[in-house]
Structure formats: structure tokens, C-alpha cells
């Protein structure tokens, strides 16, 4: 089926009987389609037309891309359409086909197509107006595929005249032949002039081009390669500047004095016998101006006890800009920040000197200073504490503070040992603290301070002193007798007992007859008192035996106490026996009478 039949199949579904053609352009298109469908040659023939390729010949390098136009010469007769196909051999390959600049504005299937596998190109097109003359139907872009003779020819073609009964008026077709060869070697390159290479510039005063310097006397140095007979250089603010071609002499360095602030470029190029080489440049950035003066504002957000107020500050610098701010608060270590505002760390109550240093990128700086006061929250009070404490007792203290704050309790011995604990006050401000361990003997300083949820602190309270002694040795009811007091008391009691024994014995001798009854009662009382004393002293000695870590002095006192008790007991027993003998003699004499 040819392209005329394709168009006929496309338009048959249309009902042309009911179509009313409203203008001449639509009529022309309709006539053109009918011509393509039924355009068989008639007995009447018009003047001959020709189809040909332009250019029809040429020489190309393998791999080269080139274009060939398919041309139409109507031979002086108005035409309306043309179709056909071309073939090409394996030396060529179609890259693309283009309708750009075509004399046709109407294309019908197969339109304009190509196939490299079958090596064919097909076309079918026409115009809604007549064409008379020479024009391009389409353009083919070829690639020179392989070495040899690339051939292109028309396999079939028709050209229809412009009439109600169009006929084929094509008489001549001309193809093309294209010679494809290997690329010739490139012509020898003439030796290039050996002009100097770009200089390598350094600066001992401003070594890093990306940094700012406050030194306004930059020095530039470079090495002179062999063969260089001249140098040209200059300093300005433009990176693209090229020095003039007037030699400054054979110099290898240059110093500029009192350069203004800003970015500068030093340009340099070399000359040798072949001419001037390409220039190079070195950038320097100079800023010797201090940052603008500024002030510091302390913003405690309306609360003088705020432990973390904001420091507000800002300044400008020309031309390098501010690099950082250094902030020093009181005796605290200075810190660096990029910009303000700055929220301070937690600060205890007191007055602080604030210094802010603004440093630009060249190292120039300016200082601002102010004072800042952090007010304390109310100080807690210790209301109840022991005046003295034994080392086997636990420390318990009480006090008051503002509600719901942490109360820090500090306990420090005279030897420097220190402990810190925290408790929280209740909704009424009362607080209670019990130390988790017993305290060793010594004198302790105790004080407190407060800290709320924000971290705001109070001043420390007054210090209280609590002496801590050895544990009690004897407790009789509410009376507590200490270790040394116990020893002294025992010795005194022993002395009293010895004195009583001696006194009784003396009275017996002097007044035997009158104290029979009293001696008997004294004997019983003496036995009871000494027995109770012996029992109590024995219990305490037993406790000492269980105590770990007795000092040598305490151990010696314990041993002396045992010996004294033993001697006293033997003495009392002996004296009691003597008294009993006297009584027995008394009773014996009495009974014998």
C-alpha cells in the first residue's frame, strides 16, 4: 500500500458530503489530498520537474558529520506535492532528517522517516498553495561511517502539478556521491615562543591571602628564573589588572608603605627574549582601624536575684568585620563568643566587673566595661542544733528558709575535712537535716545557704560551733558521765570507801560497845555499794574491751582501772574480815557471859 492509499484510509471515515468548505485554504487542502489519493497520470503531461541532492558530491573525513539537502526544481510548472524514497550504502549513516526551511507545509504518512538498518529514507509532503521554482524539501544529516565512496540515490519519486486533476511531472532525479577518507595527520606545530611562566609570589609580612592584617606595609618577594630580563608589577584593588609592558628592572621584591585599609592585589609578570609572560597576582587584606566603641547592658529580666542575666552588646568594624567577642566576668576565666547577647553562667550573689573585648579579623580590638550586681535570696536560719555532741550520736539540726528551696548544709572540722548535703524546705519554709554518719571527736563549724530552682543563691548563714567528744561512759538516769569523769569518779569512790572502812574500823576500836548495830548496818551497806560499783565498773570495762581502736593511753587507763579495782576489793575484803572478827569477839564475849 503506497502513501496515497494511507491518506485515503485516513480520510474515508469523514463524511465530506455534509462538510461545507468555508474558505479557499480548506478547499486547497482538500484538493491536495484528493490529488494525492487519485493522482494517476492522465493523457495530458506538463513540463518536466526534477529532484536532486545538494551538494551532490564532497570529500569528508571518517566520523565527520555533514548535511545534504533534497531539492526540487518545478521546471516552470506550479506543483502541489511530492513523495518518494532514497537509499544509501553502508559507508553512510543517517543522524537525523529535518523539515526546517521546507517548501512543504503539509506532511502525510509516511511523513518523513529513515532507517539505518534498511538504509532508506521516505518522504511524502505537499503545500496548501502552489509552488513554482527551486526549493528544499528536507535536509539529511549524515555521518561518514567508513572509508570509501558513500552513495545516495532516489529509489522512487513523484512530483504532482497543481491542478484539479494533478499528474506526475517528474522527469529527472539525481543522487549523490561522497568520498570518505582517513583524516590526514595534522600539520607540524611551529615551536611556541618560550615566554616566561607565571611568577610565584609570596609575602613574608602577609603570608595568608585569606587573613586580615593590621600591618599596612606589605612586602612581596619572588624568584627570578633563568633567562628573565625584565619585570613589571603594580598594586591596586582589581584582581584582573595586568601590569604594563614597561620593565621595572630585575627586582625580586617590593615593599609598599602606609597602605589604606581594604583588599589589595599585587600583580607581576616576567619578560625574556621571547616576550612577556602571563601575569599572576597576590592578594593582601589590610585593616588597621579599631572596631567602633560600644556599651554593655545588663538585662536581669526584672529580677535582681536572677543568677543568669543577659549581657547585651554589639559593635561594627570596617573593613574586616568583627571576628569574636571575649567576655570576662569577675575572676572567672574569659570566654569567646561570635555575637551577643550572651547569657552568663550561674553566678553567686555579689558584685562583678564585666569586660567585653571586641576583636576584628585583623586582631584590632576595643574594650567595654560595666558592673553587674547579683542580689542574694533570703538566707536560711539554723534554729535548733545540739550544743555538744558525743561521737556515737547523730547530728540533727533544724531551721527555716523561704518555701521550696534547697538548703545546703556545710559541716567542716578544724582539721579541714568538709561535707556538704542538701535538703528542701517545705511549703512553710521549715527544713530538717540529719547527718547520715556519726562525727569523729573534735570541734565542727556548721553553716547553711539556700538555692532556688533557678540556681539563685543566698549568702551563707552564721557559723555555729559544735564540739564532739568521746561516747559517754556511765549514764545514770539523765546524768551522763564521760570517760575521764568516770575514771576520776571511780577513784574518788574507792577513796571514799577506803576512808569509810578506815573510819569504821577506827570507830569500832574506840567505841566498840556503842556501834554494834551501826557496824552491822554499815557492813551491809558497804557490801551493797561496793557490789554495785564493781558490777557497773565491770560492765564498762567489758564495753571498752569490745571497742575497737583504743589508743595506748586509753588502754593504759583501762588496765590501771582494773588493777585499782582489784586492789580496792582485796583491801575492803580484808578490812571487812577484820571487822567481822571484832564483831565475833564482841558477840563471843557477850554470849559467853
C-alpha positions in Angstrom: 0.0 0.0 0.0 1.6 3.4 -1.1 1.4 6.7 0.8 -1.6 7.8 -1.3 -3.6 4.8 -0.1 -2.6 5.7 3.5 -4.1 9.1 3.3 -7.2 7.7 1.6 -7.7 5.4 4.5 -7.2 8.3 7.0 -9.9 10.4 5.4 -12.5 7.8 4.3 -14.2 7.9 7.8 -15.0 11.6 7.3 -18.4 12.4 5.7 -17.4 15.0 3.2 -20.9 15.2 1.8 -22.0 17.2 4.9 -18.9 19.4 5.1 -19.3 22.9 3.8 -16.0 24.4 2.8 -16.0 27.9 4.1 -12.7 29.3 2.6 -10.3 28.8 -0.2 -7.5 27.5 2.1 -9.6 24.5 3.2 -10.6 23.9 -0.4 -7.0 23.8 -1.5 -6.0 21.3 1.3 -9.0 19.1 0.3 -7.9 19.3 -3.4 -4.3 18.4 -2.4 -5.5 15.3 -0.5 -7.6 14.2 -3.4 -4.7 14.7 -5.7 -2.5 12.5 -3.5 -5.3 9.9 -3.4 -6.2 9.7 -7.0 -3.4 11.4 -8.8 -2.7 9.0 -11.6 -1.2 10.2 -14.7 -3.5 11.4 -17.5 -3.0 11.8 -21.1 -2.1 15.4 -20.7 1.6 15.9 -19.4 3.0 19.2 -18.1 6.6 20.5 -18.3 9.2 18.2 -16.5 10.3 18.7 -12.9 13.5 17.3 -11.2 14.6 16.1 -7.7 18.3 16.2 -6.8 20.7 16.3 -3.8 22.7 19.4 -2.9 25.6 19.1 -2.7 25.8 16.1 -4.9 29.4 15.3 -4.0 32.1 16.1 -1.5 35.1 14.8 0.5 34.8 14.0 4.2 36.8 12.5 7.0 35.7 9.3 8.6 33.4 10.2 11.5 32.7 13.6 10.2 29.1 14.9 10.2 27.7 16.7 7.1 24.3 17.7 5.7 22.7 17.1 2.3 19.5 18.9 1.0 16.9 17.2 -1.1 16.0 19.9 -3.7 13.0 20.3 -6.1 13.0 22.2 -9.4 9.4 22.5 -10.7 10.6 23.2 -14.2 8.4 26.3 -14.5 5.2 24.4 -13.6 3.3 25.0 -10.4 3.4 21.9 -8.2 1.4 20.8 -5.1 3.0 17.7 -3.7 5.9 15.2 -3.9 6.8 11.8 -2.4 9.4 9.2 -2.8 12.2 7.2 -1.1 16.0 7.3 -1.1 18.6 4.7 -0.4 22.2 4.9 0.8 25.0 2.5 1.1 26.9 1.2 4.2 29.5 4.0 4.0 27.0 6.4 5.4 24.7 6.6 8.4 21.8 9.0 8.9 22.0 11.1 12.0 18.7 13.0 11.5 16.3 14.4 8.9 14.8 17.9 9.2 11.8 19.7 7.7 13.3 23.1 8.7 13.1 25.5 5.7 11.0 23.1 3.6 8.7 24.4 0.8 6.1 22.0 2.0 3.8 22.8 5.0 1.7 19.6 4.9 3.1 16.2 5.6 1.2 12.9 5.4 2.1 9.4 6.3 4.7 8.1 6.0 5.6 11.8 6.6 9.5 11.9 6.8 11.2 8.8 8.2 14.6 7.0 7.9 16.0 3.6 8.8 19.7 2.9 9.1 19.1 -0.9 9.2 17.3 -0.9 5.8 19.3 2.2 4.7 16.3 4.1 3.4 14.7 7.5 3.7 11.0 8.1 2.9 9.1 11.3 2.5 5.5 12.5 1.5 4.6 16.1 1.6 2.8 19.0 -0.1 1.8 22.5 0.1 -1.6 24.2 0.5 -0.5 26.7 -2.1 1.2 26.1 -5.4 5.0 26.2 -5.6 6.9 27.2 -8.7 10.6 27.4 -8.7 13.6 25.8 -6.9 13.4 24.9 -3.2 14.4 22.5 -0.4 12.0 19.7 0.5 14.0 18.4 3.6 17.6 18.1 4.8 19.5 14.9 5.7 22.4 14.9 8.2 24.9 12.0 7.5 27.8 10.7 9.4 30.7 9.4 7.4 30.7 5.8 8.7 33.6 4.2 6.9 36.3 4.8 4.3 35.1 4.6 0.7 32.5 6.1 -1.7 29.2 6.9 0.0 26.3 6.8 -2.5 22.8 8.2 -2.2 20.1 7.7 -4.8 16.3 8.1 -5.4 14.6 4.6 -5.3 11.2 6.1 -6.3 9.7 9.6 -6.5 6.7 11.6 -7.8 6.0 15.3 -8.2 2.4 16.4 -8.8 1.4 19.5 -10.6 -1.1 22.0 -9.1 -4.5 21.4 -10.8 -7.9 19.8 -10.2 -6.5 16.7 -11.9 -2.9 16.6 -10.8 -0.4 14.5 -12.7 3.2 13.4 -12.0 5.5 15.7 -13.9 8.9 14.4 -12.5 11.4 13.8 -15.3 14.8 13.7 -13.7 16.3 12.5 -10.3 20.0 13.0 -9.4 21.6 11.3 -6.4 25.0 12.0 -4.7 28.4 10.5 -4.3 30.7 11.4 -1.3 34.3 10.4 -0.8 35.2 9.3 2.7 38.8 9.1 3.8 41.0 8.8 6.8 41.9 12.1 8.4 45.4 13.3 7.3 48.0 13.9 10.0 47.9 17.4 11.4 50.5 19.8 10.1 53.5 20.2 12.3 53.0 22.9 15.0 55.6 25.6 14.9 57.6 25.8 18.1 55.9 28.2 20.5 57.7 31.1 21.9 59.2 30.2 25.3 57.9 33.2 27.2 58.3 33.1 31.0 55.8 31.2 33.1 53.6 32.9 35.7 55.6 34.2 38.7 55.1 32.6 42.1 54.6 35.5 44.6 54.8 35.2 48.4 54.7 37.8 51.2 56.7 37.4 54.5 54.5 40.1 56.1 51.1 38.9 54.9 51.6 35.2 54.1 47.9 34.1 54.1 45.8 35.9 51.4 42.6 34.8 53.2 43.5 36.6 56.5 43.4 40.2 57.6 46.4 42.0 58.9 46.9 45.3 60.7 50.3 45.8 59.2 50.0 48.4 56.4 53.5 47.9 55.0 53.2 44.7 52.9 56.3 43.2 51.3 56.2 40.9 48.3 59.0 38.6 47.1 59.6 36.3 44.1 62.4 34.4 42.5 63.8 35.4 39.1 64.0 32.4 36.7 66.9 31.9 34.4 66.6 34.0 31.2 64.3 36.7 32.7 65.5 40.1 31.7 62.7 42.3 33.0 59.8 42.5 35.5 56.7 44.6 35.6 54.5 44.9 38.6 51.9 47.1 40.4 49.4 47.2 43.3 45.7 48.1 43.0 42.3 46.9 44.1 41.4 45.0 41.0 42.2 41.3 40.6 42.0 41.4 36.7 44.7 44.1 36.3 47.7 43.2 34.1 50.9 45.2 34.6 52.1 47.3 31.7 54.9 46.1 29.4 57.4 48.5 30.7 60.1 46.8 32.8 60.8 47.9 36.3 64.2 46.2 36.2 65.4 42.9 37.5 63.9 43.2 41.0 63.0 40.3 43.3 61.0 42.1 46.0 58.8 45.2 46.6 57.6 47.0 49.8 54.7 49.3 49.9 54.3 51.8 52.8 51.2 53.0 54.7 48.6 51.2 52.5 45.0 52.2 53.2 42.5 49.7 54.6 40.9 47.2 52.3 41.7 44.4 49.8 44.7 44.8 47.5 46.2 42.8 44.7 49.9 42.8 43.8 50.4 42.0 40.1 53.7 40.7 38.5 54.9 39.4 35.2 58.3 38.4 33.7 59.9 39.2 30.4 62.6 37.2 28.5 64.0 37.3 24.9 60.7 35.8 23.6 58.5 38.4 25.2 56.3 39.0 28.3 54.8 36.0 30.1 51.3 35.7 31.7 50.8 37.7 34.9 50.0 36.4 38.4 48.7 38.2 41.5 48.9 38.0 45.3 46.0 39.3 47.5 46.6 41.1 50.8 43.9 42.3 53.2 44.7 45.2 55.5 42.7 46.6 58.4 44.4 48.9 60.9 41.2 50.5 62.2 39.7 49.7 65.6 36.1 48.5 65.9 33.5 51.1 66.8 33.1 51.9 70.5 30.1 50.2 72.2 28.4 49.7 75.6 27.3 46.7 77.7 23.7 46.5 79.0 22.9 44.0 81.8 19.4 42.5 81.4 18.3 40.6 84.5 14.7 40.4 83.2 13.4 42.5 86.1 14.7 40.2 88.8 17.8 41.4 90.7 18.3 37.9 92.1 18.5 36.3 88.6 21.7 34.2 88.6 21.9 34.2 84.8 21.3 37.7 83.4 21.9 38.5 79.7 24.7 40.8 78.6 23.7 42.9 75.6 26.4 44.3 73.3 27.1 44.9 69.6 29.5 46.9 67.5 30.7 47.2 63.9 34.1 47.1 62.3 35.3 48.3 58.9 36.6 46.8 56.7 37.4 43.3 58.0 34.4 42.8 60.4 34.1 41.5 64.0 35.8 38.1 64.4 34.7 37.4 68.0 33.9 38.9 71.5 35.9 38.0 74.6 33.9 38.2 77.8 35.5 38.4 81.3 33.1 38.3 84.4 34.9 39.0 87.7 37.6 36.4 88.4 36.1 33.8 86.0 38.0 32.6 83.0 37.4 34.6 79.8 35.3 33.0 77.1 34.9 33.8 73.4 31.6 34.2 71.5 30.7 35.2 68.0 28.0 37.7 68.8 25.7 39.0 71.6 23.5 38.8 73.5 25.3 36.4 76.0 23.6 34.5 78.8 26.0 34.3 81.8 26.8 31.1 83.6 25.3 30.7 87.1 26.6 33.4 89.3 26.7 33.6 93.1 25.4 36.7 94.8 27.8 39.6 94.6 29.2 42.4 92.5 31.0 41.6 89.3 33.1 43.6 86.9 32.2 42.7 83.3 34.7 43.4 80.5 33.9 42.7 76.8 36.6 42.8 74.2 35.5 43.2 70.6 38.2 41.8 68.2 38.2 42.2 64.4 39.6 39.8 61.9 42.9 41.7 61.8 43.4 41.5 65.6 42.4 45.1 66.4 40.2 45.3 69.5 38.3 47.7 71.7 37.1 47.2 75.3 33.8 48.0 77.0 33.3 47.6 80.8 30.4 47.7 83.3 29.4 46.4 86.7 26.8 43.8 87.5 25.2 43.0 90.9 23.5 39.7 91.7 21.3 40.1 94.7 21.0 37.1 97.1 17.8 35.4 98.0 17.0 35.3 101.8 19.5 33.4 103.9 18.2 30.3 105.8 18.4 30.3 109.6 19.5 27.4 111.9 17.0 27.4 114.8 17.8 24.1 116.6 21.1 22.3 117.0 22.9 20.4 119.8 25.3 22.5 121.8 27.6 19.4 122.3 27.6 16.0 120.7 29.1 12.7 121.5 30.9 10.7 118.8 28.3 7.9 118.9 25.4 10.3 118.4 23.9 11.6 115.1 23.9 15.3 114.3 20.4 16.7 113.8 19.6 20.3 113.0 16.5 22.3 112.1 15.8 25.7 110.6 13.7 27.9 108.4 14.1 29.3 104.9 11.9 30.6 102.1 9.5 27.8 100.9 10.5 25.1 98.5 14.3 25.9 98.1 17.3 23.6 98.5 19.1 24.2 101.8 22.8 23.3 101.5 24.3 22.2 104.9 28.1 22.5 105.3 30.0 20.6 108.0 33.7 21.4 108.4 36.1 20.1 111.1 39.0 22.2 112.4 41.3 19.8 110.6 39.8 20.9 107.2 37.5 17.9 106.5 34.3 19.2 104.8 31.0 17.6 103.9 28.0 19.1 102.0 24.5 17.8 101.9 21.2 19.3 100.7 17.6 19.2 102.0 14.5 21.0 100.7 12.4 23.4 102.7 8.7 22.6 102.9 5.8 24.9 101.8 6.0 26.7 105.1 9.8 27.2 104.8 10.7 24.6 107.5 13.6 22.2 107.0 15.2 19.3 108.9 18.6 17.7 108.4 20.0 14.5 110.0 23.7 13.6 109.2 24.0 10.1 107.8 27.1 9.2 109.9 28.3 9.9 113.3 31.1 12.5 113.7 34.5 11.9 115.0 35.7 13.7 118.1 36.6 17.4 117.5 35.1 20.8 117.0 33.0 21.4 113.9 31.8 24.5 112.1 28.3 24.2 110.6 26.5 26.7 108.3 23.9 26.7 105.6 22.8 28.6 102.5 19.9 28.3 100.0 19.5 27.8 96.3 16.2 28.0 94.4 15.1 26.3 91.3 16.6 28.9 89.0 20.0 28.5 90.7 19.8 31.8 92.6 21.7 31.5 95.9 21.6 33.2 99.3 24.5 34.4 101.4 25.9 31.8 103.9 24.4 31.8 107.4 26.4 32.5 110.5 28.6 29.6 111.5 27.8 27.6 114.7 30.3 25.5 116.6 29.5 22.1 117.9 32.1 20.1 120.0 32.0 16.4 119.5 33.5 14.3 122.4 34.1 10.6 123.2 31.0 8.5 123.8 29.5 8.6 127.4 31.0 6.0 129.8 28.2 5.8 132.5 24.7 7.0 132.3 22.6 7.3 135.5 19.1 8.5 134.6 19.5 11.8 133.0 23.1 12.2 134.2 25.8 11.3 131.7 29.3 10.7 133.0 32.1 10.9 130.5 35.1 8.6 130.1 37.6 10.6 132.1 34.9 11.7 134.6 34.1 8.0 135.2 37.7 7.2 136.0 38.0 10.1 138.4 34.7 9.2 140.0 35.7 5.6 140.5 39.0 6.6 142.1 37.1 9.1 144.3 34.6 6.4 145.3 37.4 4.0 146.0 39.0 6.6 148.2 35.7 7.3 150.0 35.2 3.6 150.6 38.7 3.2 152.0 38.1 6.2 154.1 34.8 4.8 155.3 36.4 1.4 156.1 39.2 3.1 158.0 36.7 5.4 159.8 34.5 2.5 160.7 37.4 0.4 161.9 38.6 3.3 164.0 35.2 3.9 165.5 35.0 0.2 166.3 38.1 0.3 168.2 37.2 3.4 170.0 33.5 2.7 170.6 33.0 -1.0 170.3 30.2 -1.1 172.7 28.1 1.7 171.1 28.3 0.8 167.4 27.4 -2.8 167.2 24.2 -2.1 165.4 25.7 0.7 163.3 28.7 -1.5 162.3 26.4 -4.3 161.1 24.3 -1.9 159.0 27.4 -0.2 157.6 28.8 -3.6 156.7 25.7 -4.5 154.8 25.6 -1.1 153.0 29.3 -1.4 152.2 28.8 -4.7 150.6 25.8 -3.4 148.5 27.7 -0.2 147.4 30.9 -2.0 146.5 28.9 -4.8 144.7 27.0 -2.2 142.6 30.2 -0.3 141.9 32.0 -3.4 140.9 29.2 -4.5 138.6 29.0 -1.1 136.9 32.8 -0.8 136.5 33.0 -4.4 135.2 30.3 -3.6 132.6 32.1 -0.5 131.4 35.4 -2.4 131.2 33.7 -5.0 129.2 32.4 -2.3 126.8 36.0 -1.0 126.5 37.2 -4.4 125.6 34.6 -4.5 122.8 35.6 -1.1 121.5 38.0 -1.1 118.5 40.8 1.4 118.0 41.7 2.1 121.7 44.7 4.5 121.9 47.7 3.3 124.0 46.7 5.9 126.7 43.2 4.6 126.8 44.4 1.1 127.1 46.8 2.0 130.0 44.0 3.8 131.8 41.8 0.7 131.4 44.5 -1.6 132.8 45.1 0.8 135.7 41.4 0.9 136.5 41.2 -3.0 136.6 44.3 -3.1 139.0 42.9 -0.3 141.2 39.5 -2.1 141.4 41.3 -5.4 142.3 43.4 -3.8 145.0 40.5 -2.0 146.5 38.4 -5.1 146.5 41.1 -7.1 148.4 41.6 -4.2 150.8 37.9 -3.9 151.5 37.6 -7.7 151.9 40.4 -7.7 154.4 39.1 -4.8 156.5 35.6 -6.3 156.4 37.0 -9.6 157.8 38.8 -7.7 160.5 35.6 -6.0 161.4 33.8 -9.4 161.4 36.5 -10.8 163.7 36.0 -7.9 166.1 32.2 -8.4 166.0 32.6 -12.1 166.5 34.8 -11.4 169.5 32.3 -9.0 170.8 29.5 -11.4 170.3 31.5 -14.3 171.7 32.4 -12.4 174.8 28.7 -11.3 175.2 27.4 -14.8 174.7 30.0 -16.3 177.0 28.8 -14.0 179.7 
